[in-house]
């Protein structure tokens, strides 16, 4: 966490967008799993 303090705004923005895209992938995967379970 300490090195995050030295990270530039750009790096932090990049991390944030990576995290949000990962979250949406997770959400999609959960939906897919539920759909497979119903088959």
mmCIF file as Biopython writes it, N, C-alpha, C and O atoms, coordinates in Angstrom:
data_model
#
loop_
_atom_site.group_PDB
_atom_site.id
_atom_site.type_symbol
_atom_site.label_atom_id
_atom_site.label_alt_id
_atom_site.label_comp_id
_atom_site.label_asym_id
_atom_site.label_entity_id
_atom_site.label_seq_id
_atom_site.pdbx_PDB_ins_code
_atom_site.Cartn_x
_atom_site.Cartn_y
_atom_site.Cartn_z
_atom_site.occupancy
_atom_site.B_iso_or_equiv
_atom_site.auth_seq_id
_atom_site.auth_asym_id
_atom_site.pdbx_PDB_model_num
ATOM 1   N N  . UNK A ? 1  ? 0.840   -1.205  0.000   1.0 0.0 1  A 1 
ATOM 2   C CA . UNK A ? 1  ? 0.000   0.000   0.000   1.0 0.0 1  A 1 
ATOM 3   C C  . UNK A ? 1  ? 0.871   1.250   0.000   1.0 0.0 1  A 1 
ATOM 4   O O  . UNK A ? 1  ? 0.500   2.275   -0.571  1.0 0.0 1  A 1 
ATOM 5   N N  . UNK A ? 2  ? 2.024   1.160   0.640   1.0 0.0 2  A 1 
ATOM 6   C CA . UNK A ? 2  ? 2.893   2.333   0.737   1.0 0.0 2  A 1 
ATOM 7   C C  . UNK A ? 2  ? 3.290   2.860   -0.647  1.0 0.0 2  A 1 
ATOM 8   O O  . UNK A ? 2  ? 3.331   4.070   -0.866  1.0 0.0 2  A 1 
ATOM 9   N N  . UNK A ? 3  ? 3.585   1.936   -1.583  1.0 0.0 3  A 1 
ATOM 10  C CA . UNK A ? 3  ? 4.010   2.420   -2.903  1.0 0.0 3  A 1 
ATOM 11  C C  . UNK A ? 3  ? 2.871   3.086   -3.658  1.0 0.0 3  A 1 
ATOM 12  O O  . UNK A ? 3  ? 3.116   3.829   -4.608  1.0 0.0 3  A 1 
ATOM 13  N N  . UNK A ? 4  ? 1.641   2.837   -3.257  1.0 0.0 4  A 1 
ATOM 14  C CA . UNK A ? 4  ? 0.500   3.512   -3.890  1.0 0.0 4  A 1 
ATOM 15  C C  . UNK A ? 4  ? 0.530   5.011   -3.621  1.0 0.0 4  A 1 
ATOM 16  O O  . UNK A ? 4  ? 0.064   5.803   -4.440  1.0 0.0 4  A 1 
ATOM 17  N N  . UNK A ? 5  ? 1.077   5.398   -2.479  1.0 0.0 5  A 1 
ATOM 18  C CA . UNK A ? 5  ? 1.155   6.820   -2.142  1.0 0.0 5  A 1 
ATOM 19  C C  . UNK A ? 5  ? 2.016   7.562   -3.158  1.0 0.0 5  A 1 
ATOM 20  O O  . UNK A ? 5  ? 1.807   8.746   -3.425  1.0 0.0 5  A 1 
ATOM 21  N N  . UNK A ? 6  ? 2.993   6.840   -3.722  1.0 0.0 6  A 1 
ATOM 22  C CA . UNK A ? 6  ? 3.889   7.462   -4.689  1.0 0.0 6  A 1 
ATOM 23  C C  . UNK A ? 6  ? 3.373   7.321   -6.118  1.0 0.0 6  A 1 
ATOM 24  O O  . UNK A ? 6  ? 3.931   7.908   -7.045  1.0 0.0 6  A 1 
ATOM 25  N N  . UNK A ? 7  ? 2.317   6.551   -6.291  1.0 0.0 7  A 1 
ATOM 26  C CA . UNK A ? 7  ? 1.782   6.331   -7.630  1.0 0.0 7  A 1 
ATOM 27  C C  . UNK A ? 7  ? 1.190   7.626   -8.175  1.0 0.0 7  A 1 
ATOM 28  O O  . UNK A ? 7  ? 0.613   8.430   -7.441  1.0 0.0 7  A 1 
ATOM 29  N N  . UNK A ? 8  ? 1.349   7.799   -9.472  1.0 0.0 8  A 1 
ATOM 30  C CA . UNK A ? 8  ? 0.776   8.990   -10.100 1.0 0.0 8  A 1 
ATOM 31  C C  . UNK A ? 8  ? -0.730  8.837   -10.237 1.0 0.0 8  A 1 
ATOM 32  O O  . UNK A ? 8  ? -1.268  7.732   -10.167 1.0 0.0 8  A 1 
ATOM 33  N N  . UNK A ? 9  ? -1.397  9.964   -10.432 1.0 0.0 9  A 1 
ATOM 34  C CA . UNK A ? 9  ? -2.849  9.935   -10.639 1.0 0.0 9  A 1 
ATOM 35  C C  . UNK A ? 9  ? -3.190  9.012   -11.808 1.0 0.0 9  A 1 
ATOM 36  O O  . UNK A ? 9  ? -4.191  8.296   -11.784 1.0 0.0 9  A 1 
ATOM 37  N N  . UNK A ? 10 ? -2.339  9.045   -12.827 1.0 0.0 10 A 1 
ATOM 38  C CA . UNK A ? 10 ? -2.580  8.232   -14.022 1.0 0.0 10 A 1 
ATOM 39  C C  . UNK A ? 10 ? -2.578  6.747   -13.679 1.0 0.0 10 A 1 
ATOM 40  O O  . UNK A ? 10 ? -3.448  5.997   -14.123 1.0 0.0 10 A 1 
ATOM 41  N N  . UNK A ? 11 ? -1.581  6.326   -12.876 1.0 0.0 11 A 1 
ATOM 42  C CA . UNK A ? 11 ? -1.489  4.922   -12.482 1.0 0.0 11 A 1 
ATOM 43  C C  . UNK A ? 11 ? -2.702  4.510   -11.660 1.0 0.0 11 A 1 
ATOM 44  O O  . UNK A ? 11 ? -3.249  3.424   -11.848 1.0 0.0 11 A 1 
ATOM 45  N N  . UNK A ? 12 ? -3.116  5.381   -10.753 1.0 0.0 12 A 1 
ATOM 46  C CA . UNK A ? 12 ? -4.274  5.100   -9.912  1.0 0.0 12 A 1 
ATOM 47  C C  . UNK A ? 12 ? -5.528  4.978   -10.774 1.0 0.0 12 A 1 
ATOM 48  O O  . UNK A ? 12 ? -6.345  4.083   -10.557 1.0 0.0 12 A 1 
ATOM 49  N N  . UNK A ? 13 ? -5.684  5.863   -11.739 1.0 0.0 13 A 1 
ATOM 50  C CA . UNK A ? 13 ? -6.837  5.802   -12.638 1.0 0.0 13 A 1 
ATOM 51  C C  . UNK A ? 13 ? -6.828  4.492   -13.425 1.0 0.0 13 A 1 
ATOM 52  O O  . UNK A ? 13 ? -7.875  3.881   -13.640 1.0 0.0 13 A 1 
ATOM 53  N N  . UNK A ? 14 ? -5.635  4.069   -13.852 1.0 0.0 14 A 1 
ATOM 54  C CA . UNK A ? 14 ? -5.511  2.814   -14.594 1.0 0.0 14 A 1 
ATOM 55  C C  . UNK A ? 14 ? -5.927  1.636   -13.720 1.0 0.0 14 A 1 
ATOM 56  O O  . UNK A ? 14 ? -6.668  0.753   -14.154 1.0 0.0 14 A 1 
ATOM 57  N N  . UNK A ? 15 ? -5.439  1.639   -12.483 1.0 0.0 15 A 1 
ATOM 58  C CA . UNK A ? 15 ? -5.807  0.580   -11.539 1.0 0.0 15 A 1 
ATOM 59  C C  . UNK A ? 15 ? -7.309  0.550   -11.323 1.0 0.0 15 A 1 
ATOM 60  O O  . UNK A ? 15 ? -7.923  -0.517  -11.328 1.0 0.0 15 A 1 
ATOM 61  N N  . UNK A ? 16 ? -7.896  1.714   -11.134 1.0 0.0 16 A 1 
ATOM 62  C CA . UNK A ? 16 ? -9.343  1.782   -10.895 1.0 0.0 16 A 1 
ATOM 63  C C  . UNK A ? 16 ? -10.125 1.193   -12.055 1.0 0.0 16 A 1 
ATOM 64  O O  . UNK A ? 16 ? -11.086 0.453   -11.846 1.0 0.0 16 A 1 
ATOM 65  N N  . UNK A ? 17 ? -9.717  1.518   -13.285 1.0 0.0 17 A 1 
ATOM 66  C CA . UNK A ? 17 ? -10.469 1.007   -14.432 1.0 0.0 17 A 1 
ATOM 67  C C  . UNK A ? 17 ? -10.258 -0.500  -14.584 1.0 0.0 17 A 1 
ATOM 68  O O  . UNK A ? 17 ? -11.175 -1.216  -14.988 1.0 0.0 17 A 1 
ATOM 69  N N  . UNK A ? 18 ? -9.034  -0.992  -14.258 1.0 0.0 18 A 1 
ATOM 70  C CA . UNK A ? 18 ? -8.794  -2.435  -14.291 1.0 0.0 18 A 1 
ATOM 71  C C  . UNK A ? 18 ? -9.691  -3.136  -13.283 1.0 0.0 18 A 1 
ATOM 72  O O  . UNK A ? 18 ? -10.297 -4.164  -13.585 1.0 0.0 18 A 1 
ATOM 73  N N  . UNK A ? 19 ? -9.772  -2.574  -12.085 1.0 0.0 19 A 1 
ATOM 74  C CA . UNK A ? 19 ? -10.592 -3.167  -11.031 1.0 0.0 19 A 1 
ATOM 75  C C  . UNK A ? 19 ? -12.058 -3.192  -11.443 1.0 0.0 19 A 1 
ATOM 76  O O  . UNK A ? 19 ? -12.735 -4.201  -11.249 1.0 0.0 19 A 1 
ATOM 77  N N  . UNK A ? 20 ? -12.555 -2.096  -12.007 1.0 0.0 20 A 1 
ATOM 78  C CA . UNK A ? 20 ? -13.968 -2.077  -12.372 1.0 0.0 20 A 1 
ATOM 79  C C  . UNK A ? 20 ? -14.252 -3.044  -13.519 1.0 0.0 20 A 1 
ATOM 80  O O  . UNK A ? 20 ? -15.339 -3.620  -13.578 1.0 0.0 20 A 1 
ATOM 81  N N  . UNK A ? 21 ? -13.300 -3.232  -14.427 1.0 0.0 21 A 1 
ATOM 82  C CA . UNK A ? 21 ? -13.540 -4.199  -15.500 1.0 0.0 21 A 1 
ATOM 83  C C  . UNK A ? 21 ? -13.498 -5.624  -14.953 1.0 0.0 21 A 1 
ATOM 84  O O  . UNK A ? 21 ? -14.249 -6.488  -15.404 1.0 0.0 21 A 1 
ATOM 85  N N  . UNK A ? 22 ? -12.613 -5.869  -13.975 1.0 0.0 22 A 1 
ATOM 86  C CA . UNK A ? 22 ? -12.593 -7.180  -13.316 1.0 0.0 22 A 1 
ATOM 87  C C  . UNK A ? 22 ? -13.912 -7.447  -12.610 1.0 0.0 22 A 1 
ATOM 88  O O  . UNK A ? 22 ? -14.450 -8.552  -12.679 1.0 0.0 22 A 1 
ATOM 89  N N  . UNK A ? 23 ? -14.432 -6.427  -11.930 1.0 0.0 23 A 1 
ATOM 90  C CA . UNK A ? 23 ? -15.706 -6.576  -11.221 1.0 0.0 23 A 1 
ATOM 91  C C  . UNK A ? 23 ? -16.823 -6.939  -12.186 1.0 0.0 23 A 1 
ATOM 92  O O  . UNK A ? 23 ? -17.647 -7.801  -11.882 1.0 0.0 23 A 1 
ATOM 93  N N  . UNK A ? 24 ? -16.861 -6.290  -13.349 1.0 0.0 24 A 1 
ATOM 94  C CA . UNK A ? 24 ? -17.937 -6.597  -14.291 1.0 0.0 24 A 1 
ATOM 95  C C  . UNK A ? 24 ? -17.757 -7.999  -14.882 1.0 0.0 24 A 1 
ATOM 96  O O  . UNK A ? 24 ? -18.740 -8.678  -15.181 1.0 0.0 24 A 1 
ATOM 97  N N  . UNK A ? 25 ? -16.492 -8.437  -15.051 1.0 0.0 25 A 1 
ATOM 98  C CA . UNK A ? 25 ? -16.255 -9.807  -15.512 1.0 0.0 25 A 1 
ATOM 99  C C  . UNK A ? 25 ? -16.741 -10.815 -14.479 1.0 0.0 25 A 1 
ATOM 100 O O  . UNK A ? 25 ? -17.351 -11.827 -14.825 1.0 0.0 25 A 1 
ATOM 101 N N  . UNK A ? 26 ? -16.467 -10.532 -13.208 1.0 0.0 26 A 1 
ATOM 102 C CA . UNK A ? 26 ? -16.933 -11.398 -12.126 1.0 0.0 26 A 1 
ATOM 103 C C  . UNK A ? 26 ? -18.449 -11.479 -12.122 1.0 0.0 26 A 1 
ATOM 104 O O  . UNK A ? 26 ? -19.023 -12.563 -12.011 1.0 0.0 26 A 1 
ATOM 105 N N  . UNK A ? 27 ? -19.086 -10.337 -12.243 1.0 0.0 27 A 1 
ATOM 106 C CA . UNK A ? 27 ? -20.545 -10.268 -12.247 1.0 0.0 27 A 1 
ATOM 107 C C  . UNK A ? 27 ? -21.108 -11.109 -13.393 1.0 0.0 27 A 1 
ATOM 108 O O  . UNK A ? 27 ? -22.064 -11.863 -13.216 1.0 0.0 27 A 1 
ATOM 109 N N  . UNK A ? 28 ? -20.498 -10.966 -14.570 1.0 0.0 28 A 1 
ATOM 110 C CA . UNK A ? 28 ? -20.939 -11.725 -15.738 1.0 0.0 28 A 1 
ATOM 111 C C  . UNK A ? 28 ? -20.740 -13.221 -15.507 1.0 0.0 28 A 1 
ATOM 112 O O  . UNK A ? 28 ? -21.605 -14.024 -15.856 1.0 0.0 28 A 1 
ATOM 113 N N  . UNK A ? 29 ? -19.610 -13.596 -14.925 1.0 0.0 29 A 1 
ATOM 114 C CA . UNK A ? 29 ? -19.326 -15.005 -14.662 1.0 0.0 29 A 1 
ATOM 115 C C  . UNK A ? 29 ? -20.353 -15.599 -13.705 1.0 0.0 29 A 1 
ATOM 116 O O  . UNK A ? 29 ? -20.805 -16.729 -13.896 1.0 0.0 29 A 1 
ATOM 117 N N  . UNK A ? 30 ? -20.718 -14.844 -12.682 1.0 0.0 30 A 1 
ATOM 118 C CA . UNK A ? 30 ? -21.728 -15.317 -11.733 1.0 0.0 30 A 1 
ATOM 119 C C  . UNK A ? 30 ? -23.054 -15.551 -12.441 1.0 0.0 30 A 1 
ATOM 120 O O  . UNK A ? 30 ? -23.733 -16.545 -12.187 1.0 0.0 30 A 1 
ATOM 121 N N  . UNK A ? 31 ? -23.425 -14.617 -13.344 1.0 0.0 31 A 1 
ATOM 122 C CA . UNK A ? 31 ? -24.670 -14.774 -14.097 1.0 0.0 31 A 1 
ATOM 123 C C  . UNK A ? 31 ? -24.597 -16.022 -14.973 1.0 0.0 31 A 1 
ATOM 124 O O  . UNK A ? 31 ? -25.568 -16.772 -15.072 1.0 0.0 31 A 1 
ATOM 125 N N  . UNK A ? 32 ? -23.445 -16.245 -15.608 1.0 0.0 32 A 1 
ATOM 126 C CA . UNK A ? 32 ? -23.275 -17.421 -16.465 1.0 0.0 32 A 1 
ATOM 127 C C  . UNK A ? 32 ? -23.409 -18.703 -15.655 1.0 0.0 32 A 1 
ATOM 128 O O  . UNK A ? 32 ? -24.055 -19.655 -16.094 1.0 0.0 32 A 1 
ATOM 129 N N  . UNK A ? 33 ? -22.803 -18.728 -14.480 1.0 0.0 33 A 1 
ATOM 130 C CA . UNK A ? 33 ? -22.868 -19.909 -13.618 1.0 0.0 33 A 1 
ATOM 131 C C  . UNK A ? 33 ? -24.313 -20.203 -13.242 1.0 0.0 33 A 1 
ATOM 132 O O  . UNK A ? 33 ? -24.742 -21.356 -13.251 1.0 0.0 33 A 1 
ATOM 133 N N  . UNK A ? 34 ? -25.059 -19.156 -12.911 1.0 0.0 34 A 1 
ATOM 134 C CA . UNK A ? 34 ? -26.474 -19.344 -12.567 1.0 0.0 34 A 1 
ATOM 135 C C  . UNK A ? 34 ? -27.252 -19.891 -13.754 1.0 0.0 34 A 1 
ATOM 136 O O  . UNK A ? 34 ? -28.108 -20.762 -13.596 1.0 0.0 34 A 1 
ATOM 137 N N  . UNK A ? 35 ? -26.956 -19.380 -14.937 1.0 0.0 35 A 1 
ATOM 138 C CA . UNK A ? 35 ? -27.653 -19.838 -16.138 1.0 0.0 35 A 1 
ATOM 139 C C  . UNK A ? 35 ? -27.345 -21.314 -16.398 1.0 0.0 35 A 1 
ATOM 140 O O  . UNK A ? 35 ? -28.238 -22.087 -16.746 1.0 0.0 35 A 1 
ATOM 141 N N  . UNK A ? 36 ? -26.081 -21.701 -16.227 1.0 0.0 36 A 1 
ATOM 142 C CA . UNK A ? 36 ? -25.683 -23.094 -16.428 1.0 0.0 36 A 1 
ATOM 143 C C  . UNK A ? 36 ? -26.374 -23.990 -15.399 1.0 0.0 36 A 1 
ATOM 144 O O  . UNK A ? 36 ? -26.794 -25.103 -15.713 1.0 0.0 36 A 1 
ATOM 145 N N  . UNK A ? 37 ? -26.484 -23.494 -14.180 1.0 0.0 37 A 1 
ATOM 146 C CA . UNK A ? 37 ? -27.134 -24.260 -13.122 1.0 0.0 37 A 1 
ATOM 147 C C  . UNK A ? 37 ? -28.596 -24.546 -13.409 1.0 0.0 37 A 1 
ATOM 148 O O  . UNK A ? 37 ? -29.140 -25.550 -12.950 1.0 0.0 37 A 1 
ATOM 149 N N  . UNK A ? 38 ? -29.236 -23.659 -14.175 1.0 0.0 38 A 1 
ATOM 150 C CA . UNK A ? 38 ? -30.666 -23.828 -14.464 1.0 0.0 38 A 1 
ATOM 151 C C  . UNK A ? 38 ? -30.915 -24.835 -15.577 1.0 0.0 38 A 1 
ATOM 152 O O  . UNK A ? 38 ? -32.019 -25.362 -15.714 1.0 0.0 38 A 1 
ATOM 153 N N  . UNK A ? 39 ? -29.883 -25.098 -16.372 1.0 0.0 39 A 1 
ATOM 154 C CA . UNK A ? 39 ? -30.050 -26.006 -17.514 1.0 0.0 39 A 1 
ATOM 155 C C  . UNK A ? 39 ? -30.289 -27.435 -17.033 1.0 0.0 39 A 1 
ATOM 156 O O  . UNK A ? 39 ? -30.453 -28.342 -17.848 1.0 0.0 39 A 1 
#
